């Protein structure tokens, strides 16, 4: 093994940490030097790899390690995920000491998502091994999903970045080993949910239960004001939270951790209360794409304990920020799946699900239910006169007017083209008619670009409303009745509301 690596790190301590790391994640892990030679291997290579290596392919494996090692030097993410010659995924991160890449750590032999049967056949032919033998061997290997691979990569980076501290002394290495196990657990916990509140509470509970701090909270910066998440079982007095707000402002400004050794002596701490239960605090920024989106705040009665754990808390903060980012992305994607891109209203598919659920709810509570279908009058003429871009602008503006015209309990959706639909829960015929007229009037009184060229001299809307008093109609039948009422509104002059009442599905609808 090259001399420089021995001089830079305590190999024996590192081996113990790597062995434990491999055991925790259940994958073989090995350290390589600058030449791509394996310094220490933890965990057994699967039988598939043993078959491949038995055919004198080690030189090929060594070559790809050397290539990836050189490529890693220029990688800004300090991480490479690559496939070996035999179809298995590998994760490589650098061992850097004093800014120099002295080696690398590799998590190997990962089967991601599916087993590559064609590749097994090709490898078999190339190595003159029965393909069935390779297939049987690869079937014994556990398939890893993308989220598991991401967790391995995150943990491997943490392991790589912690080397200088871990190698400092034996005590430090034991502490870091414990931290790695904890990080793995908290990473699993945070990535098991997309519920933001659960994520925040998990982090706070973790800090409290691990005895790193005596109390903790998470403050998240939102457009509509900051939101603080606390645990009911741990009380943080109001005067401490007021002080915390000032500390958080400093963290936002400097984008760095803020450590307060003695709270009561800090000039920013203002309190007439004698209830001074925490002596110190740390506020750690939560960053997404280098932007501070909140802080993890930890209170303690031991400044030494806070100082000792600031690096560790920063790792937890980074993991938390990643989980928050993932949860927000999931919420955004989920919202995109249920809303119409142009108008921002619910799309037809999702609206139908809401309508079905509301019919069931109305049956259960014996409440009337109404549905309104709206159609912008002469919209084809408007599009022909002004073009589709201006037409799209009108649809977007119309949707905004619609949102403002309905009640808080109502739900609007885009039915298709220039047709819209509104769900009116707990609405008798009179209630529904009032909302319908309010929508019609709001459109009539609004100005739209070029509306004076419309056949009616303005942009207007026709509305058909159907109310089922006993909820005997299903969602399709209710919409069909509203559509009939809309047709009547169109047929009799447009820019009006026509309402129908259905007492029971076996009875004919009554025009109101």
C-alpha angles and dihedrals in degrees: 000000000000115000096230093062091052090051093050103047140027099247097191093055090043092053091056092050093047092048091052092045091052090049092051096051096035096230133109112260128187140180121226132193129225091282093054093252117145110249098180133358124204121196127011124286110242119257089256090063092043090056091049094046092049088067093066095259095134092104090058091050089048091051095053090048089054092048093049091046091057092044090051091061091069096038111114092200091057087226137097126190112190143154121243123226090271100053102262123129120240132189118207128188128175129253101220124182120177090355093302123118100230097166144331142242120228129197103200147179097044120163105206121204099318140020112250103231096175090052091052089055092049093048090047092055092045095050095034092241124138107262090220089061091054092044091052090048095049091047088063091061120092116247112234122209122222093258091054091051089050090052091050090050092049093049092045090053089050090051091048095048092047096058099098092053094040092052094048094089141337094260091053091051092053090050093050091049089056090047092052090055090049092047090052090052095046091045090054090047095049094046094049093078142037091200106114095204091052090049093053094046091047091055094047092046090049093053091047097045093045089057091231087126137012092227137005143181139179122230116198124193112227131176090245095049138298118299123209124203120201138164119248092221093061117055121207109190119235095247089057091051090050088053090046091056089060092048091049090054088057092048090051091050097046097029089219138108114277118210121193110195096188117018099190091054094050113106090223091061110093118180140143089189121104089208098105100155101158124055102189141022143188126204113200120193120237107216133193115183090346091305120119107234097170146326139258106220121198127187123199142167090221119066089187091059091050093048091047092053103038093103090047092048089050089056090050089048090052091050090048092050090052090050091049090049091050091048092050092048090050091050090049093050091046090051091049089053093058102037135072109248097219101044103024089228123125113282122241097259095053093041090057090055090051091049093051091050092047092051089054091047092049090051091051095050095033094236126148119249131205134192126196125200117198128196124187106234118244092352092155089060090050092051092047092050099044107019133248096284092059088042090055089050090054091051091051092048091045090054091054091052090048093054092052094047100054128074125259091255093051124092126211128202140173108252095188138299108347093344122104133185132209128197112214110191122199090008123145118200093272094049092048092048091053092053091044093053091046090055093047093048093047090056093045092052095047124090121232125187112269094000092138088075092060118109090248093044091247142043109272140168135224117212133198119193129191123189122191111199099194099029092237092137121086121225095270093049093048092051090046090057092048089049091053089052090049090052089052090051091051093045094052100052109297127241091079144101121241118188131193130191125213113196093179135351089246092057128074118257116259121219110229 
